[in-house]
Amino acid sequence: MKKKKEVQYKYRKVRAWVKTIDSAYTGTVYLPADQTRFSDVINDERQFISMTDVESRDFASPKSYLAINKDLIELVELLEPDTEGKS
């Protein structure tokens, strides 16, 4: 029997506040290892950014996952900028 190969993804977690046209969200964004800055994620070809542990005044309780359409994003603030660049 062949052993299933386990894939390990390398990423860095960054806490961010994201303001869209309609709302604002605070959560964790995962930066792929090949993208060193948050702006790399914003400017890549994907239509959405993924956030986990998301809080917003629009929710009664935190959401475990949220995908945000990049076209709706107006402003981003890194809440823990010192974590960017650390593994």
KALINRA-V491289 format. One line per field, one symbol per residue. burial: 1 if it has 24 or more other ideal C-beta (glycine too) atoms within 12 Angstrom, else 0. A space follows every 50 residues. Layout:
burial->???
//
This chain:
burial->00000000000111111101000111111110000001001100000011 1101100000000001010000100101000001000
//
